[in-house]
Amino acid sequence: MVKIRLMRLGSMKNPHYRLVVVDGRTKRSGDYIEQIGYYDPRETTEENLRLDVERANHWLATGAQPTDTALRLLQKFEGVELPAKLQAKRRSPYVKRQEAQA
């Protein structure tokens, strides 16, 4: 299965991530098929999140499954066309536990 996920770069305590398309069986920082974006969680630059929307749409239409974090980042862009089953907002297990206790 093809996945869209983050690949960690940077040094210790200075993470940077690439949004990459990979075969689901590869290691976190292993070989990737294509790089479609970049994410800097520390916001050290003005452009801390970049995405090639055209290529992201291509891979989503092909059937690539984004991880939860990659999906959250993809939803920040206007032109990304998510399939219907991914448009439903995923809920964290923490929220489900809070509702069950109430």
TITOR-156435 format. One record per residue: residue in one letter; residue number from 1; x, y, z of N, C-alpha, C in turn. Coordinates in pm, 1 decimal, always signed. Example, Ala and Ser with C-alpha at 12.3 -4.5 7.8 and 13.67 -1.06 7.14 Angstrom:
2
<r code="A" pos="1" n_xx="+1319.0" n_yy="-569.0" n_zz="+780.0" ca_xx="+1230.0" ca_yy="-450.0" ca_zz="+780.0" c_xx="+1320.0" c_yy="-330.0" c_zz="+780.0"/>
<r code="S" pos="2" n_xx="+1285.0" n_yy="-225.0" n_zz="+708.0" ca_xx="+1367.0" ca_yy="-106.0" ca_zz="+714.0" c_xx="+1290.0" c_yy="+3.0" c_zz="+787.0"/>
//
This chain:
102
<r code="M" pos="1" n_xx="+84.3" n_yy="-117.6" n_zz="+0.0" ca_xx="+0.0" ca_yy="+0.0" ca_zz="+0.0" c_xx="+89.0" c_yy="+124.2" c_zz="+0.0"/>
<r code="V" pos="2" n_xx="+52.8" n_yy="+218.8" n_zz="-79.8" ca_xx="+128.0" ca_yy="+344.3" ca_zz="-88.4" c_xx="+74.6" c_yy="+440.1" c_zz="+17.6"/>
<r code="K" pos="3" n_xx="+165.5" n_yy="+505.1" n_zz="+88.6" ca_xx="+127.4" ca_yy="+597.5" ca_zz="+195.1" c_xx="+191.1" c_yy="+734.0" c_zz="+173.1"/>
<r code="I" pos="4" n_xx="+125.4" n_yy="+835.2" n_zz="+226.9" ca_xx="+182.6" ca_yy="+969.9" ca_zz="+233.2" c_xx="+214.5" c_yy="+993.5" c_zz="+379.7"/>
<r code="R" pos="5" n_xx="+341.5" n_yy="+1013.8" n_zz="+410.7" ca_xx="+379.5" ca_yy="+1031.9" ca_zz="+550.4" c_xx="+497.3" c_yy="+1127.0" c_zz="+563.3"/>
<r code="L" pos="6" n_xx="+532.1" n_yy="+1156.0" n_zz="+688.0" ca_xx="+642.0" ca_yy="+1247.6" ca_zz="+716.8" c_xx="+772.0" c_yy="+1170.0" c_zz="+731.0"/>
<r code="M" pos="7" n_xx="+879.7" n_yy="+1227.5" n_zz="+679.2" ca_xx="+1013.1" ca_yy="+1170.7" ca_zz="+694.1" c_xx="+1096.2" c_yy="+1272.2" c_zz="+770.6"/>
<r code="R" pos="8" n_xx="+1149.8" n_yy="+1232.8" n_zz="+885.2" ca_xx="+1219.8" ca_yy="+1327.1" ca_zz="+972.5" c_xx="+1359.3" c_yy="+1357.4" c_zz="+920.3"/>
<r code="L" pos="9" n_xx="+1392.7" n_yy="+1485.4" n_zz="+925.0" ca_xx="+1525.9" ca_yy="+1535.0" ca_zz="+891.5" c_xx="+1570.2" c_yy="+1626.7" c_zz="+1004.1"/>
<r code="G" pos="10" n_xx="+1686.0" n_yy="+1685.2" n_zz="+991.3" ca_xx="+1732.6" ca_yy="+1782.0" ca_zz="+1089.9" c_xx="+1817.7" c_yy="+1717.0" c_zz="+1196.7"/>
<r code="S" pos="11" n_xx="+1864.9" n_yy="+1799.9" n_zz="+1286.3" ca_xx="+1949.9" ca_yy="+1750.8" ca_zz="+1393.8" c_xx="+1868.3" c_yy="+1732.4" c_zz="+1521.2"/>
<r code="M" pos="12" n_xx="+1935.4" n_yy="+1692.3" n_zz="+1627.9" ca_xx="+1867.7" ca_yy="+1669.0" ca_zz="+1754.0" c_xx="+1803.3" c_yy="+1798.9" c_zz="+1804.0"/>
<r code="K" pos="13" n_xx="+1678.2" n_yy="+1790.2" n_zz="+1842.8" ca_xx="+1597.8" ca_yy="+1901.9" ca_zz="+1892.5" c_xx="+1576.1" c_yy="+2011.1" c_zz="+1787.1"/>
<r code="N" pos="14" n_xx="+1594.8" n_yy="+1977.3" n_zz="+1661.4" ca_xx="+1571.4" ca_yy="+2070.7" ca_zz="+1551.3" c_xx="+1508.5" c_yy="+1994.3" c_zz="+1434.3"/>
<r code="P" pos="15" n_xx="+1384.5" n_yy="+1947.8" n_zz="+1451.9" ca_xx="+1325.7" ca_yy="+1861.9" ca_zz="+1348.6" c_xx="+1275.5" c_yy="+1940.1" c_zz="+1228.0"/>
<r code="H" pos="16" n_xx="+1289.3" n_yy="+1878.9" n_zz="+1112.6" ca_xx="+1228.6" ca_yy="+1922.3" ca_zz="+987.7" c_xx="+1173.2" c_yy="+1795.4" c_zz="+925.4"/>
<r code="Y" pos="17" n_xx="+1066.3" n_yy="+1807.9" n_zz="+850.6" ca_xx="+1004.0" ca_yy="+1690.4" ca_zz="+791.8" c_xx="+980.3" c_yy="+1711.3" c_zz="+643.9"/>
<r code="R" pos="18" n_xx="+990.4" n_yy="+1602.9" n_zz="+567.9" ca_xx="+949.5" ca_yy="+1601.5" ca_zz="+428.6" c_xx="+818.7" c_yy="+1524.3" c_zz="+420.8"/>
<r code="L" pos="19" n_xx="+724.6" n_yy="+1573.7" n_zz="+343.6" ca_xx="+604.5" ca_yy="+1496.8" ca_zz="+311.8" c_xx="+640.1" c_yy="+1411.9" c_zz="+191.5"/>
<r code="V" pos="20" n_xx="+640.1" n_yy="+1280.9" n_zz="+208.3" ca_xx="+684.4" ca_yy="+1191.6" ca_zz="+102.7" c_xx="+580.0" c_yy="+1084.7" c_zz="+75.0"/>
<r code="V" pos="21" n_xx="+585.6" n_yy="+1032.0" n_zz="-45.7" ca_xx="+503.6" ca_yy="+918.2" ca_zz="-86.2" c_xx="+594.3" c_yy="+796.4" c_zz="-79.8"/>
<r code="V" pos="22" n_xx="+553.8" n_yy="+696.5" n_zz="-0.6" ca_xx="+637.8" ca_yy="+578.4" ca_zz="+19.9" c_xx="+554.9" c_yy="+451.4" c_zz="+9.5"/>
<r code="D" pos="23" n_xx="+625.0" n_yy="+340.7" n_zz="-11.4" ca_xx="+562.5" ca_yy="+210.2" ca_zz="+4.2" c_xx="+543.8" c_yy="+190.4" c_zz="+154.1"/>
<r code="G" pos="24" n_xx="+430.4" n_yy="+141.6" n_zz="+197.3" ca_xx="+398.2" ca_yy="+131.9" ca_zz="+338.9" c_xx="+491.4" c_yy="+43.5" c_zz="+419.2"/>
<r code="R" pos="25" n_xx="+569.4" n_yy="-41.2" n_zz="+352.9" ca_xx="+656.9" ca_yy="-134.1" ca_zz="+424.7" c_xx="+796.2" c_yy="-78.8" c_zz="+450.9"/>
<r code="T" pos="26" n_xx="+827.7" n_yy="+39.6" n_zz="+399.7" ca_xx="+961.9" ca_yy="+94.3" ca_zz="+417.4" c_xx="+978.9" c_yy="+157.7" c_zz="+555.2"/>
<r code="K" pos="27" n_xx="+1103.4" n_yy="+177.3" n_zz="+594.4" ca_xx="+1133.8" ca_yy="+240.0" ca_zz="+722.5" c_xx="+1093.9" c_yy="+387.0" c_zz="+720.0"/>
<r code="R" pos="28" n_xx="+1086.7" n_yy="+445.5" n_zz="+837.9" ca_xx="+1045.0" ca_yy="+585.3" ca_zz="+849.5" c_xx="+1133.2" c_yy="+677.4" c_zz="+767.1"/>
<r code="S" pos="29" n_xx="+1262.6" n_yy="+656.1" n_zz="+770.4" ca_xx="+1354.8" ca_yy="+742.2" ca_zz="+696.1" c_xx="+1418.4" c_yy="+667.8" c_zz="+579.6"/>
<r code="G" pos="30" n_xx="+1347.5" n_yy="+569.3" n_zz="+525.4" ca_xx="+1400.0" ca_yy="+491.5" ca_zz="+414.3" c_xx="+1376.7" c_yy="+559.0" c_zz="+280.4"/>
<r code="D" pos="31" n_xx="+1387.7" n_yy="+479.3" n_zz="+174.8" ca_xx="+1368.3" ca_yy="+531.8" ca_zz="+39.6" c_xx="+1223.9" c_yy="+575.4" c_zz="+19.6"/>
<r code="Y" pos="32" n_xx="+1205.4" n_yy="+676.9" n_zz="-62.5" ca_xx="+1071.1" ca_yy="+723.3" ca_zz="-92.0" c_xx="+1051.4" c_yy="+731.0" c_zz="-242.6"/>
<r code="I" pos="33" n_xx="+925.6" n_yy="+729.5" n_zz="-283.8" ca_xx="+891.6" ca_yy="+735.4" ca_zz="-425.6" c_xx="+902.5" c_yy="+878.5" c_zz="-476.0"/>
<r code="E" pos="34" n_xx="+843.7" n_yy="+971.3" n_zz="-399.8" ca_xx="+843.8" ca_yy="+1111.6" ca_zz="-441.8" c_xx="+827.1" c_yy="+1202.1" c_zz="-320.4"/>
<r code="Q" pos="35" n_xx="+895.6" n_yy="+1315.2" n_zz="-321.8" ca_xx="+877.8" ca_yy="+1416.6" ca_zz="-218.3" c_xx="+774.4" c_yy="+1516.5" c_zz="-268.0"/>
<r code="I" pos="36" n_xx="+667.7" n_yy="+1537.8" n_zz="-188.6" ca_xx="+562.5" ca_yy="+1629.2" ca_zz="-233.2" c_xx="+552.1" c_yy="+1753.6" c_zz="-146.1"/>
<r code="G" pos="37" n_xx="+629.8" n_yy="+1760.1" n_zz="-37.0" ca_xx="+619.7" ca_yy="+1878.6" ca_zz="+46.9" c_xx="+726.9" c_yy="+1883.2" c_zz="+153.8"/>
<r code="Y" pos="38" n_xx="+718.7" n_yy="+1987.5" n_zz="+236.5" ca_xx="+816.1" ca_yy="+2013.9" ca_zz="+342.1" c_xx="+743.1" c_yy="+2077.9" c_zz="+459.0"/>
<r code="Y" pos="39" n_xx="+781.7" n_yy="+2042.1" n_zz="+582.6" ca_xx="+716.6" ca_yy="+2096.3" ca_zz="+702.0" c_xx="+821.5" c_yy="+2123.8" c_zz="+808.9"/>
<r code="D" pos="40" n_xx="+820.1" n_yy="+2246.5" n_zz="+861.9" ca_xx="+907.8" ca_yy="+2286.3" ca_zz="+971.7" c_xx="+818.7" c_yy="+2319.2" c_zz="+1091.4"/>
<r code="P" pos="41" n_xx="+806.5" n_yy="+2229.4" n_zz="+1189.1" ca_xx="+715.5" ca_yy="+2254.0" ca_zz="+1301.5" c_xx="+758.5" c_yy="+2368.6" c_zz="+1391.3"/>
<r code="R" pos="42" n_xx="+884.6" n_yy="+2407.3" n_zz="+1387.1" ca_xx="+932.7" ca_yy="+2515.1" ca_zz="+1474.2" c_xx="+906.3" c_yy="+2652.3" c_zz="+1414.4"/>
<r code="E" pos="43" n_xx="+862.3" n_yy="+2658.3" n_zz="+1291.3" ca_xx="+829.3" ca_yy="+2783.9" ca_zz="+1223.6" c_xx="+945.5" c_yy="+2882.6" c_zz="+1225.5"/>
<r code="T" pos="44" n_xx="+1064.5" n_yy="+2834.3" n_zz="+1190.9" ca_xx="+1182.0" ca_yy="+2920.8" ca_zz="+1189.6" c_xx="+1188.7" c_yy="+3005.7" c_zz="+1062.6"/>
<r code="T" pos="45" n_xx="+1108.7" n_yy="+2972.4" n_zz="+962.3" ca_xx="+1104.6" ca_yy="+3050.8" ca_zz="+839.3" c_xx="+961.1" c_yy="+3094.8" c_zz="+812.5"/>
<r code="E" pos="46" n_xx="+946.4" n_yy="+3187.9" n_zz="+719.9" ca_xx="+811.5" ca_yy="+3233.4" ca_zz="+684.6" c_xx="+731.4" c_yy="+3123.1" c_zz="+617.8"/>
<r code="E" pos="47" n_xx="+798.5" n_yy="+3045.2" n_zz="+535.1" ca_xx="+730.4" ca_yy="+2939.0" ca_zz="+461.3" c_xx="+762.8" c_yy="+2805.2" c_zz="+528.0"/>
<r code="N" pos="48" n_xx="+695.6" n_yy="+2776.7" n_zz="+639.3" ca_xx="+728.8" ca_yy="+2656.2" ca_zz="+713.9" c_xx="+653.1" c_yy="+2533.6" c_zz="+665.3"/>
<r code="L" pos="49" n_xx="+557.0" n_yy="+2551.5" n_zz="+575.3" ca_xx="+481.1" ca_yy="+2439.4" ca_zz="+521.3" c_xx="+463.0" c_yy="+2460.2" c_zz="+371.4"/>
<r code="R" pos="50" n_xx="+520.4" n_yy="+2369.4" n_zz="+292.3" ca_xx="+508.5" ca_yy="+2376.4" ca_zz="+147.0" c_xx="+449.6" c_yy="+2245.7" c_zz="+96.8"/>
<r code="L" pos="51" n_xx="+374.5" n_yy="+2252.3" n_zz="-11.6" ca_xx="+315.3" ca_yy="+2132.0" ca_zz="-68.5" c_xx="+295.5" c_yy="+2150.9" c_zz="-218.2"/>
<r code="D" pos="52" n_xx="+331.7" n_yy="+2050.3" n_zz="-295.3" ca_xx="+301.4" ca_yy="+2047.6" ca_zz="-438.1" c_xx="+160.4" c_yy="+1989.8" c_zz="-450.2"/>
<r code="V" pos="53" n_xx="+61.3" n_yy="+2077.8" n_zz="-457.9" ca_xx="-79.7" ca_yy="+2038.1" ca_zz="-453.2" c_xx="-115.3" c_yy="+1946.9" c_zz="-570.3"/>
<r code="E" pos="54" n_xx="-61.1" n_yy="+1975.0" n_zz="-687.0" ca_xx="-91.8" ca_yy="+1893.1" ca_zz="-804.6" c_xx="-47.3" c_yy="+1748.6" c_zz="-783.9"/>
<r code="R" pos="55" n_xx="+73.3" n_yy="+1729.6" n_zz="-732.0" ca_xx="+123.9" ca_yy="+1593.4" ca_zz="-709.0" c_xx="+51.1" c_yy="+1526.2" c_zz="-592.6"/>
<r code="A" pos="56" n_xx="+14.2" n_yy="+1602.3" n_zz="-490.9" ca_xx="-61.5" ca_yy="+1545.5" ca_zz="-379.3" c_xx="-196.4" c_yy="+1494.9" c_zz="-428.4"/>
<r code="N" pos="57" n_xx="-263.6" n_yy="+1573.3" n_zz="-512.6" ca_xx="-391.5" ca_yy="+1529.5" ca_zz="-568.9" c_xx="-374.7" c_yy="+1404.5" c_zz="-654.8"/>
<r code="H" pos="58" n_xx="-265.3" n_yy="+1399.2" n_zz="-729.7" ca_xx="-239.1" ca_yy="+1281.7" ca_zz="-812.7" c_xx="-227.3" c_yy="+1156.2" c_zz="-726.8"/>
<r code="W" pos="59" n_xx="-148.9" n_yy="+1163.2" n_zz="-620.6" ca_xx="-127.7" ca_yy="+1045.0" ca_zz="-537.2" c_xx="-252.4" c_yy="+1008.3" c_zz="-457.7"/>
<r code="L" pos="60" n_xx="-329.0" n_yy="+1106.9" n_zz="-413.6" ca_xx="-454.0" ca_yy="+1076.4" ca_zz="-343.4" c_xx="-554.3" c_yy="+1010.7" c_zz="-438.0"/>
<r code="A" pos="61" n_xx="-559.3" n_yy="+1056.3" n_zz="-563.0" ca_xx="-648.8" ca_yy="+995.0" ca_zz="-661.4" c_xx="-603.9" c_yy="+853.9" c_zz="-696.4"/>
<r code="T" pos="62" n_xx="-473.5" n_yy="+829.3" n_zz="-689.7" ca_xx="-420.0" ca_yy="+696.7" ca_zz="-717.5" c_xx="-452.4" c_yy="+598.8" c_zz="-605.5"/>
<r code="G" pos="63" n_xx="-477.8" n_yy="+650.0" n_zz="-485.6" ca_xx="-513.4" ca_yy="+562.5" ca_zz="-374.0" c_xx="-415.3" c_yy="+565.6" c_zz="-258.7"/>
<r code="A" pos="64" n_xx="-323.9" n_yy="+659.9" n_zz="-257.0" ca_xx="-229.0" ca_yy="+670.7" ca_zz="-146.0" c_xx="-303.3" c_yy="+708.5" c_zz="-18.6"/>
<r code="Q" pos="65" n_xx="-267.9" n_yy="+643.9" n_zz="+92.0" ca_xx="-333.0" ca_yy="+667.4" ca_zz="+220.0" c_xx="-244.7" c_yy="+756.8" c_zz="+307.0"/>
<r code="P" pos="66" n_xx="-288.8" n_yy="+877.0" n_zz="+341.0" ca_xx="-207.8" ca_yy="+962.4" ca_zz="+428.6" c_xx="-217.9" c_yy="+916.5" c_zz="+573.7"/>
<r code="T" pos="67" n_xx="-109.1" n_yy="+932.5" n_zz="+647.5" ca_xx="-114.0" ca_yy="+905.8" ca_zz="+790.7" c_xx="-193.5" c_yy="+1017.6" c_zz="+857.2"/>
<r code="D" pos="68" n_xx="-225.3" n_yy="+1001.9" n_zz="+985.2" ca_xx="-306.3" ca_yy="+1102.1" ca_zz="+1054.9" c_xx="-241.6" c_yy="+1240.2" c_zz="+1050.8"/>
<r code="T" pos="69" n_xx="-111.6" n_yy="+1246.4" n_zz="+1077.1" ca_xx="-42.1" ca_yy="+1375.2" ca_zz="+1077.6" c_xx="-34.7" c_yy="+1433.3" c_zz="+937.0"/>
<r code="A" pos="70" n_xx="-6.5" n_yy="+1350.0" n_zz="+838.2" ca_xx="-1.1" ca_yy="+1398.2" ca_zz="+700.2" c_xx="-138.4" c_yy="+1447.2" c_zz="+655.4"/>
<r code="L" pos="71" n_xx="-244.3" n_yy="+1379.5" n_zz="+697.3" ca_xx="-379.7" ca_yy="+1422.6" ca_zz="+661.9" c_xx="-410.2" c_yy="+1559.2" c_zz="+722.0"/>
<r code="R" pos="72" n_xx="-369.3" n_yy="+1580.3" n_zz="+846.2" ca_xx="-391.2" ca_yy="+1709.9" ca_zz="+911.9" c_xx="-319.3" c_yy="+1821.3" c_zz="+835.9"/>
<r code="L" pos="73" n_xx="-199.2" n_yy="+1794.5" n_zz="+787.9" ca_xx="-125.1" ca_yy="+1895.2" ca_zz="+711.3" c_xx="-186.8" c_yy="+1916.5" c_zz="+573.0"/>
<r code="L" pos="74" n_xx="-234.2" n_yy="+1809.7" n_zz="+509.8" ca_xx="-296.1" ca_yy="+1822.5" ca_zz="+377.6" c_xx="-424.0" c_yy="+1904.5" c_zz="+383.5"/>
<r code="Q" pos="75" n_xx="-496.9" n_yy="+1896.1" n_zz="+494.1" ca_xx="-622.6" ca_yy="+1968.8" ca_zz="+507.7" c_xx="-602.2" c_yy="+2119.8" c_zz="+518.0"/>
<r code="K" pos="76" n_xx="-480.9" n_yy="+2165.1" n_zz="+541.9" ca_xx="-453.1" ca_yy="+2308.5" ca_zz="+551.9" c_xx="-447.7" c_yy="+2376.8" c_zz="+415.4"/>
<r code="F" pos="77" n_xx="-441.3" n_yy="+2298.9" n_zz="+307.6" ca_xx="-428.8" ca_yy="+2355.0" ca_zz="+173.5" c_xx="-563.0" c_yy="+2353.3" c_zz="+102.6"/>
<r code="E" pos="78" n_xx="-591.9" n_yy="+2461.1" n_zz="+30.5" ca_xx="-720.4" ca_yy="+2478.3" ca_zz="-37.0" c_xx="-739.9" c_yy="+2381.2" c_zz="-153.1"/>
<r code="G" pos="79" n_xx="-639.4" n_yy="+2359.7" n_zz="-236.3" ca_xx="-657.6" ca_yy="+2284.1" ca_zz="-359.4" c_xx="-652.0" c_yy="+2133.6" c_zz="-345.6"/>
<r code="V" pos="80" n_xx="-626.8" n_yy="+2081.4" n_zz="-226.9" ca_xx="-614.2" ca_yy="+1937.1" ca_zz="-209.7" c_xx="-753.3" c_yy="+1874.5" c_zz="-209.1"/>
<r code="E" pos="81" n_xx="-773.4" n_yy="+1777.8" n_zz="-298.8" ca_xx="-902.1" ca_yy="+1709.9" ca_zz="-310.1" c_xx="-893.2" c_yy="+1575.2" c_zz="-239.6"/>
<r code="L" pos="82" n_xx="-945.8" n_yy="+1569.1" n_zz="-117.5" ca_xx="-942.5" ca_yy="+1445.6" ca_zz="-40.7" c_xx="-1057.9" c_yy="+1355.4" c_zz="-82.3"/>
<r code="P" pos="83" n_xx="-1035.5" n_yy="+1223.4" n_zz="-88.3" ca_xx="-1145.8" ca_yy="+1131.4" ca_zz="-115.2" c_xx="-1251.1" c_yy="+1140.3" c_zz="-4.7"/>
<r code="A" pos="84" n_xx="-1372.3" n_yy="+1096.3" n_zz="-34.8" ca_xx="-1485.3" ca_yy="+1111.7" ca_zz="+57.9" c_xx="-1458.9" c_yy="+1045.6" c_zz="+192.6"/>
<r code="K" pos="85" n_xx="-1396.2" n_yy="+928.9" n_zz="+193.4" ca_xx="-1376.1" ca_yy="+860.9" ca_zz="+321.3" c_xx="-1270.4" c_yy="+929.1" c_zz="+408.3"/>
<r code="L" pos="86" n_xx="-1185.7" n_yy="+1012.8" n_zz="+348.2" ca_xx="-1086.1" ca_yy="+1085.7" ca_zz="+426.4" c_xx="-1136.7" c_yy="+1221.7" c_zz="+471.9"/>
<r code="Q" pos="87" n_xx="-1245.7" n_yy="+1269.8" n_zz="+412.5" ca_xx="-1296.5" ca_yy="+1401.2" ca_zz="+449.3" c_xx="-1361.1" c_yy="+1401.0" c_zz="+586.3"/>
<r code="A" pos="88" n_xx="-1414.0" n_yy="+1286.4" n_zz="+629.9" ca_xx="-1470.3" ca_yy="+1279.5" ca_zz="+764.1" c_xx="-1355.7" c_yy="+1298.2" c_zz="+862.3"/>
<r code="K" pos="89" n_xx="-1372.0" n_yy="+1389.0" n_zz="+953.6" ca_xx="-1263.8" ca_yy="+1423.1" ca_zz="+1045.3" c_xx="-1234.9" c_yy="+1305.6" c_zz="+1137.8"/>
<r code="R" pos="90" n_xx="-1109.1" n_yy="+1265.5" n_zz="+1143.5" ca_xx="-1069.3" ca_yy="+1158.6" ca_zz="+1234.2" c_xx="-1063.0" c_yy="+1213.4" c_zz="+1375.3"/>
<r code="R" pos="91" n_xx="-1106.4" n_yy="+1132.2" n_zz="+1470.1" ca_xx="-1107.7" ca_yy="+1176.2" ca_zz="+1608.7" c_xx="-1001.2" c_yy="+1099.9" c_zz="+1686.0"/>
<r code="S" pos="92" n_xx="-937.1" n_yy="+1167.9" n_zz="+1775.4" ca_xx="-831.5" ca_yy="+1104.1" ca_zz="+1852.1" c_xx="-891.7" c_yy="+1012.1" c_zz="+1957.8"/>
<r code="P" pos="93" n_xx="-819.6" n_yy="+908.9" n_zz="+1999.8" ca_xx="-869.5" ca_yy="+819.7" ca_zz="+2104.4" c_xx="-892.6" c_yy="+893.7" c_zz="+2235.9"/>
<r code="Y" pos="94" n_xx="-817.5" n_yy="+1001.4" n_zz="+2259.6" ca_xx="-833.8" ca_yy="+1078.1" ca_zz="+2382.7" c_xx="-973.7" c_yy="+1138.7" c_zz="+2389.8"/>
<r code="V" pos="95" n_xx="-1022.5" n_yy="+1192.0" n_zz="+2279.5" ca_xx="-1156.0" ca_yy="+1252.5" ca_zz="+2276.6" c_xx="-1261.9" c_yy="+1145.8" c_zz="+2299.1"/>
<r code="K" pos="96" n_xx="-1243.6" n_yy="+1028.0" n_zz="+2240.1" ca_xx="-1340.3" ca_yy="+919.8" ca_zz="+2256.9" c_xx="-1347.4" c_yy="+876.0" c_zz="+2403.0"/>
<r code="R" pos="97" n_xx="-1232.2" n_yy="+868.9" n_zz="+2469.5" ca_xx="-1230.8" ca_yy="+829.6" ca_zz="+2611.2" c_xx="-1302.3" c_yy="+932.4" c_zz="+2697.0"/>
<r code="Q" pos="98" n_xx="-1282.9" n_yy="+1061.3" n_zz="+2666.5" ca_xx="-1348.0" ca_yy="+1166.6" ca_zz="+2743.9" c_xx="-1499.8" c_yy="+1158.4" c_zz="+2729.9"/>
<r code="E" pos="99" n_xx="-1548.4" n_yy="+1129.1" n_zz="+2608.7" ca_xx="-1692.6" ca_yy="+1117.7" ca_zz="+2587.8" c_xx="-1748.8" c_yy="+994.3" c_zz="+2656.5"/>
<r code="A" pos="100" n_xx="-1672.0" n_yy="+886.2" n_zz="+2660.2" ca_xx="-1718.2" ca_yy="+763.4" ca_zz="+2724.7" c_xx="-1729.7" c_yy="+781.9" c_zz="+2875.8"/>
<r code="Q" pos="101" n_xx="-1641.2" n_yy="+861.3" n_zz="+2933.2" ca_xx="-1644.7" ca_yy="+884.6" ca_zz="+3077.9" c_xx="-1758.7" c_yy="+977.3" c_zz="+3116.6"/>
<r code="A" pos="102" n_xx="-1801.5" n_yy="+1063.8" n_zz="+3028.5" ca_xx="-1907.1" ca_yy="+1161.9" ca_zz="+3059.8" c_xx="-2045.6" c_yy="+1100.4" c_zz="+3057.0"/>
//
